[in-house]
Amino acid sequence: MSCVVTVPAPAERALLVNNLRQLIAVMERERQALATLDADDLFLIAREKEELCEALGGFGAEVLDQDTRNLAQTARQLNEVNRRVRNLLAANVAARIEALGGVRRGPSLTLGARI
């Protein structure tokens, strides 16, 4: 069984590196937007991330060299940190809402006659 390694053309590699660097920059902006709770920027960032992920989707893992693999790993780590921050923010909001109104329960059914 032989292993085929695909080496991207210089222009293709440059595009890959550029897209990965852009994705890292977007992830860093996302962290700042989460810190300031900037919903408008978060919406724009989500669209940018989606576009960059679509552009990166054409590249397979086999074309990654050590440098591009490191960039991809950095982007993955930043995304994970941002996911955790989003989850903490959502949990905090849920706790505050619950504290304001108590635990919301479904409608209760009362059977029998009222006295």
Number of C-alpha atoms within 10 A of each C-alpha: 3 4 5 7 10 12 12 15 10 9 9 13 17 13 14 22 19 13 19 24 17 16 27 22 14 21 25 16 15 24 20 15 17 17 13 10 13 12 11 9 16 17 12 12 18 14 12 16 17 12 14 16 14 11 14 16 10 9 14 9 13 11 17 20 13 9 10 19 15 13 19 21 14 17 21 15 14 20 19 13 14 19 13 12 15 15 12 12 15 12 12 12 12 12 13 12 13 12 10 9 8 10 10 8 6 6 6 6 6 7 6 6 5 5 3
